[in-house]
Amino acid sequence: MDKILIVDDERHLCDSLRFALEDDYQIFISHDTKEAKDIISKEDISVVLLDLKLGNENGLDLLREIKKDDRGIQVIVMTAYGTIESTIQAIKEGAYHYLTKPLDMEELHIYINKAIEYRNLNFSLDNLKSLVGEKYNFKGIVGNSQVLQAMLQKVRKVLNIDSTVLITGESGTGKDLVAKALHFESNKKDNNFVVVNCAAIPNNLLESELFGYEKGAFTGADRKAIGKIQLANNGTLFLDEIAEMDLQLQAKILRTVENMEVTPLGSNKSIKVNVRIIAATNKDLYEEVKKGNFREDLYYRLNVIKIEVPPLRERKGDIPLLIEHFINKYNKKLNKNVKGLSEEAKKILYRYNYPGNVRELENLIEMLVALSDKDIIEKEEIPDHIRNNIYDRSENGQIYIKIGTSLKEIERIVIQKTLEHYNGNRKETAEKLQISVRNLQYKIKEYNL
């Protein structure tokens, strides 16, 4: 039962209100601010019915203290001395609603219930924000490898800088997690994080999605619609797969980035916004610029701070942590009790190269947990295409490759392992492989090494 505190120096009114409300709520009564504060400190009060004139005391002072404490308590102000000035002041100080005496009991019931609903909604939103913050912070990016920690160190440096950020990396590396961490760990975390997948929305709809439109702007526009950029005002706009946006729309995005304003379709009026823009792509945007697929001016505007998310094959030391993380996640989600993998299964998963990166590993673990009837996942449960994959470990300068591996895959592995052996020195790698540096650079690009 919700708890209601009545604060009024008129004792007969307090008794009348108790009689009218006690069937639906647990009622507390105070005749002065000191007693009221004492009750609030001990009880989980949902709504305070507060008289603005308490003898020689001012109810507004108590209202200020209640709101300063910020425990979600909703205050309905009631007074026989209603003036426009006191009404405005009470609302400014955070009162939920304002009623004048004599009170209409039916109206009072309605507003108490609405105040309680509002309070519960705020608690739900705060809880949701807390859960989102926990999920999409650095704890959600699993790994302690040097290359991953170096990336996270860069992320931490730019958390509260409003400059645009370009996140690059292969599909499945977790670019969206980095974008969410940039928002939910920053000083914008209490404002909107708006995601637009430029590859998932047809170009003819993407413009209206981003900028919004006025009623009658085009056929079917039967109402006004707010665009995603405006929704992200004072927060973050995440443009995923930015390379898929067509050139005409890129020009409009450029103007938004430069001037921080949007013009809805069908309108001649520009609207000022304050948005941090984060873009992500799995393509080489500079190559797209050279091909004429991406505007050079927009590229430089977006590429102020570049964060490159490493592929899983470059952070294989994180695979054991990721496996444990995903097993725990899907045990909870699927109500299973898988404790881990056998040593043989671990070896297979550790040496696999994961062309789909972390997303592929997560999907694999979800499938293994879902289908497993045992505490320990055995190697036989791992799909054939992974279990029978090339045995590409290297020891003492030697590479072990499974018979039947294609020549193209062998070439990729040899180049990759030789590069690793010589710490990325392309000249030395090319000499050892007896090819030109130019040819090596071509192969690196071809195999996305």
C-alpha positions in Angstrom: 0.0 0.0 0.0 1.4 3.4 -1.0 2.2 5.8 1.8 0.7 9.4 1.8 1.9 12.2 4.1 -0.5 15.0 4.8 1.2 18.2 6.0 -1.3 20.8 7.2 -1.8 22.8 10.3 -5.6 22.5 10.1 -6.2 19.4 12.2 -9.8 18.9 11.2 -8.8 18.9 7.5 -6.1 16.3 8.2 -8.7 14.1 10.0 -11.1 14.5 7.0 -8.4 13.6 4.5 -7.4 10.6 6.6 -11.0 9.4 6.6 -11.3 9.9 2.9 -8.0 8.2 1.9 -7.2 5.5 4.5 -9.0 2.7 2.7 -6.6 3.1 -0.3 -3.4 4.4 1.2 -1.4 4.3 4.4 -1.8 7.8 5.9 0.7 9.8 7.9 -0.1 13.3 9.3 2.2 16.2 10.3 1.3 19.7 11.4 4.7 21.3 10.9 7.8 20.9 8.8 10.0 19.4 11.5 7.6 16.5 12.1 7.1 16.1 8.3 10.9 15.8 7.7 11.1 13.2 10.5 8.4 11.1 8.9 10.0 11.4 5.5 13.3 10.2 6.8 11.8 7.1 8.3 9.1 6.1 5.9 9.0 5.4 2.1 6.5 8.2 1.3 5.1 8.2 -2.2 3.1 11.4 -2.2 3.0 14.5 0.1 -0.1 16.6 0.3 1.4 19.9 1.4 -0.3 23.1 2.5 1.7 26.2 1.4 0.9 28.1 4.6 1.8 26.2 7.8 1.3 28.8 10.6 4.5 30.9 10.5 6.2 28.4 8.2 6.3 28.4 4.5 5.4 25.1 2.8 7.6 26.1 -0.2 10.7 25.6 2.1 9.6 22.0 2.8 8.9 21.4 -0.9 12.5 22.6 -1.7 14.0 20.2 0.8 11.9 17.3 -0.4 13.0 17.9 -4.0 16.6 18.5 -3.0 16.7 15.1 -1.3 15.3 13.7 -4.6 13.9 10.4 -3.4 11.2 10.4 -6.0 8.5 11.8 -3.6 5.7 13.6 -5.5 4.3 16.7 -3.9 0.7 17.9 -4.4 0.4 21.4 -3.1 -2.9 22.5 -1.5 -3.8 26.0 -0.2 -6.6 28.3 0.4 -4.3 31.2 -0.4 -4.0 30.4 -4.1 -2.4 33.0 -6.3 -0.9 32.8 -9.7 2.5 33.7 -8.3 2.5 30.9 -5.6 1.2 28.4 -8.2 4.0 29.2 -10.6 6.6 29.1 -7.8 5.4 25.7 -6.5 5.5 24.2 -10.0 9.0 25.7 -10.5 10.2 24.1 -7.3 9.0 20.7 -8.5 5.5 20.2 -7.3 3.6 17.6 -9.2 0.3 19.4 -9.1 -1.5 22.3 -7.4 -5.0 22.2 -5.8 -7.0 24.9 -4.0 -9.2 24.4 -1.0 -11.9 23.3 -0.5 -10.6 20.1 -2.0 -12.6 18.0 -4.4 -12.1 14.5 -3.1 -12.7 12.8 -6.4 -10.2 15.1 -8.1 -7.7 14.5 -5.2 -7.9 10.7 -5.7 -7.2 11.1 -9.4 -4.1 13.3 -8.9 -2.7 11.1 -6.1 -3.0 8.0 -8.4 -1.4 9.9 -11.3 1.4 11.1 -9.0 2.1 7.5 -7.9 2.1 6.3 -11.5 4.5 9.1 -12.4 6.8 8.2 -9.5 6.8 4.5 -10.4 7.5 5.4 -14.1 10.5 7.5 -13.0 11.8 4.6 -10.9 11.5 2.3 -13.8 13.3 4.7 -16.1 16.1 5.2 -13.6 16.4 1.4 -13.2 16.5 0.9 -16.9 19.2 3.6 -17.3 21.2 1.9 -14.6 20.9 -1.5 -16.3 21.8 0.0 -19.7 24.8 1.7 -18.2 26.0 -1.5 -16.7 25.6 -3.4 -20.0 27.0 -0.8 -22.3 30.1 0.3 -20.4 33.6 -1.0 -20.4 32.5 -4.1 -18.6 30.5 -5.0 -21.7 33.7 -5.0 -23.7 35.5 -8.2 -22.6 39.2 -8.7 -22.9 42.6 -7.9 -21.4 44.8 -8.2 -24.4 47.3 -5.3 -25.0 45.7 -4.3 -28.3 42.2 -4.1 -26.8 43.3 -2.2 -23.7 45.2 0.3 -26.0 41.9 0.9 -27.8 39.9 1.3 -24.6 42.5 3.8 -23.3 41.8 5.9 -26.3 38.1 5.6 -25.7 38.5 6.8 -22.2 40.5 9.9 -23.3 37.7 11.1 -25.6 34.6 10.3 -23.5 33.6 13.9 -22.7 34.9 15.5 -25.9 32.2 16.5 -28.3 34.3 16.0 -31.4 33.0 13.5 -34.0 34.3 9.9 -33.7 34.8 7.4 -36.5 34.8 3.8 -35.4 36.3 1.3 -37.9 36.7 -2.4 -37.9 35.6 -5.6 -39.5 32.0 -6.9 -39.1 31.4 -8.5 -35.8 34.2 -6.8 -33.8 31.9 -4.9 -31.5 31.9 -1.4 -33.0 28.4 -0.8 -31.6 29.6 -1.7 -28.1 32.3 0.9 -28.4 29.8 3.5 -29.5 27.5 2.7 -26.6 30.4 2.9 -24.1 31.4 6.3 -25.5 27.8 7.5 -24.7 26.9 5.7 -21.5 30.3 6.4 -19.8 30.2 10.1 -20.8 28.6 13.2 -19.4 25.8 12.6 -22.0 24.7 9.3 -20.5 21.4 10.7 -19.1 20.4 11.9 -22.6 19.3 10.0 -25.6 21.5 7.5 -27.5 19.9 7.3 -31.0 21.1 4.6 -33.4 20.5 4.7 -37.2 21.7 1.8 -39.3 22.3 3.4 -42.7 22.5 0.0 -44.4 19.1 -1.2 -43.0 17.0 1.8 -44.2 16.4 2.4 -47.9 18.1 5.7 -49.0 14.7 7.2 -50.0 13.5 6.8 -46.5 16.7 7.5 -44.6 16.5 11.2 -45.2 13.1 11.6 -43.6 14.2 9.2 -40.8 17.2 11.4 -40.0 15.7 14.9 -40.5 12.0 14.4 -39.9 9.3 16.0 -42.0 6.3 18.4 -41.9 2.8 17.3 -42.5 2.2 17.2 -46.3 5.9 17.2 -47.2 5.4 14.1 -49.4 2.7 11.6 -50.3 1.7 9.8 -47.1 3.1 12.4 -44.7 -0.2 12.9 -42.9 1.4 14.2 -39.7 4.6 15.9 -38.5 7.4 13.6 -37.6 10.6 14.4 -35.5 13.8 13.1 -37.0 16.4 11.0 -35.3 18.9 13.9 -35.2 16.5 16.0 -33.2 15.7 13.1 -30.9 19.4 12.9 -30.2 19.6 16.5 -29.1 22.0 17.0 -26.2 22.9 13.3 -26.6 24.5 11.0 -29.1 23.7 10.1 -32.7 25.3 6.8 -33.8 25.4 6.4 -37.6 26.2 2.8 -38.1 27.4 1.6 -41.6 27.9 5.2 -42.7 29.6 4.1 -45.9 26.2 2.9 -47.2 24.7 6.4 -47.2 24.3 7.9 -50.7 26.2 11.0 -51.8 23.2 13.4 -51.8 22.3 12.6 -48.2 26.0 12.8 -47.2 25.9 16.4 -48.2 23.0 17.1 -45.8 24.7 15.3 -43.0 27.8 17.4 -43.7 25.8 20.6 -43.1 24.5 19.2 -39.9 28.0 18.3 -38.6 29.3 21.7 -39.6 26.4 23.9 -38.4 24.6 21.8 -35.9 21.2 22.4 -37.4 18.6 20.4 -39.2 15.9 21.3 -41.7 12.9 18.9 -41.7 11.6 17.9 -45.1 8.9 20.3 -46.3 10.2 23.1 -44.0 12.2 26.2 -44.7 13.1 26.6 -41.0 16.4 25.3 -39.6 16.4 23.9 -36.1 19.5 24.2 -33.9 20.7 21.0 -32.3 23.5 19.9 -30.0 24.5 16.4 -30.9 27.6 14.3 -30.6 28.0 12.3 -33.8 29.6 8.8 -33.8 29.9 7.0 -37.1 31.0 3.4 -37.8 32.0 1.4 -40.9 33.6 -1.9 -41.8 34.9 -0.3 -45.0 38.0 1.7 -45.7 36.4 5.2 -46.0 39.5 6.7 -47.6 39.4 4.1 -50.3 35.7 4.9 -50.7 36.6 8.5 -51.1 39.1 7.7 -53.9 36.5 5.6 -55.6 34.0 8.5 -55.5 31.6 6.7 -53.2 32.1 8.9 -50.2 32.5 12.7 -49.9 36.0 13.7 -49.0 34.8 16.7 -46.9 32.5 14.5 -44.8 35.2 12.0 -44.4 37.5 14.6 -42.8 34.6 15.9 -40.7 33.8 12.5 -39.3 37.4 11.3 -39.0 38.4 13.8 -36.2 38.9 11.0 -33.7 39.4 7.5 -35.2 39.0 4.4 -33.1 39.9 1.1 -34.7 38.4 -2.0 -33.2 40.8 -5.0 -33.5 39.6 -8.2 -35.1 39.5 -11.2 -32.8 42.4 -13.0 -34.6 44.6 -10.1 -33.3 43.5 -10.6 -29.7 43.3 -14.4 -29.4 44.4 -14.1 -25.8 40.9 -12.8 -25.1 39.2 -15.9 -26.4 39.2 -17.8 -23.0 37.6 -14.7 -21.3 35.0 -14.3 -24.0 34.1 -17.9 -23.9 33.5 -17.8 -20.2 31.6 -14.5 -20.5 29.3 -16.0 -23.2 28.7 -19.3 -21.4 27.6 -17.4 -18.3 25.4 -15.1 -20.4 23.6 -17.9 -22.2 23.4 -20.1 -19.1 21.2 -17.4 -17.6 19.3 -16.7 -20.7 18.6 -20.3 -21.6 18.4 -21.7 -18.0 21.3 -24.0 -18.6 24.2 -25.1 -16.3 27.2 -25.5 -18.7 30.4 -25.2 -16.7 32.8 -25.0 -19.6 34.6 -26.8 -22.4 36.8 -29.9 -22.5 40.5 -29.3 -23.2 40.2 -30.7 -26.7 37.2 -28.4 -27.4 39.2 -25.4 -26.0 42.1 -26.1 -28.3 39.9 -26.1 -31.3 38.2 -22.8 -30.4 41.5 -21.2 -29.5 43.1 -21.9 -32.9 40.1 -21.0 -35.1 40.5 -17.6 -36.8 36.8 -16.4 -36.5 36.3 -14.5 -39.8 33.0 -13.3 -38.2 35.0 -12.0 -35.1 33.4 -11.8 -31.6 29.8 -12.0 -33.1 30.7 -15.4 -34.6 32.2 -16.6 -31.3 29.1 -15.5 -29.4 26.7 -17.1 -31.8 28.8 -20.3 -31.6 28.7 -20.4 -27.8 25.0 -19.7 -27.7 24.4 -22.7 -30.0 26.7 -25.0 -28.0 25.1 -24.0 -24.7 21.6 -24.4 -26.1 22.2 -27.9 -27.6 24.4 -29.3 -24.9 23.0 -31.8 -22.4 26.2 -32.0 -20.4 28.1 -29.9 -17.9 31.1 -29.9 -20.2 31.0 -29.2 -24.0 33.0 -31.8 -25.9 34.9 -31.3 -29.2 32.3 -33.5 -31.0 29.7 -30.9 -30.3 31.6 -28.2 -32.3 30.5 -27.8 -35.9 32.5 -29.6 -38.5 33.6 -26.4 -40.4 35.3 -25.3 -37.2 36.5 -28.6 -35.9 38.1 -29.5 -39.2 39.6 -26.1 -39.8 43.2 -25.6 -40.6 45.6 -26.3 -37.7 47.4 -23.0 -38.0 49.4 -22.8 -34.8 53.1 -21.9 -35.1 56.0 -23.1 -32.9 59.7 -22.4 -33.1 59.3 -20.6 -36.4 57.2 -23.4 -38.0 53.6 -23.4 -39.2 51.4 -26.6 -39.0 48.7 -26.8 -41.6 46.1 -29.5 -42.0 46.4 -31.6 -45.2 43.8 -30.5 -47.8 43.9 -26.8 -46.9 43.5 -24.6 -50.0 46.6 -22.9 -51.5 44.9 -19.5 -51.0 44.3 -20.2 -47.3 47.9 -21.4 -46.9 49.2 -18.2 -48.5 47.1 -16.1 -46.2 48.3 -18.0 -43.1 52.0 -17.9 -44.2 51.8 -14.1 -44.8 50.0 -13.5 -41.5 52.4 -15.6 -39.4 55.5 -14.2 -41.1 54.2 -10.6 -40.4 53.6 -11.6 -36.8 57.1 -13.1 -36.5 58.7 -9.9 -37.7 56.5 -7.6 -35.7 54.7 -6.2 -38.7 57.9 -5.2 -40.5 56.7 -5.3 -44.2 60.2 -4.9 -45.7 61.6 -7.8 -43.8 58.5 -10.0 -44.3 58.7 -9.4 -48.1 62.4 -10.3 -48.2 61.8 -13.6 -46.4 58.8 -14.4 -48.6 60.8 -13.4 -51.7 58.2 -11.0 -53.0 58.1 -7.3 -53.4 56.9 -5.0 -50.7 54.2 -3.7 -53.2 53.0 -7.3 -53.8 53.0 -7.9 -50.0 50.9 -4.8 -49.5 48.5 -6.0 -52.1 48.2 -9.4 -50.3 47.7 -7.7 -46.9 44.8 -5.8 -48.4 43.4 -8.8 -50.2 43.4 -11.0 -47.1 42.4 -8.1 -44.8 45.4 -8.8 -42.6 
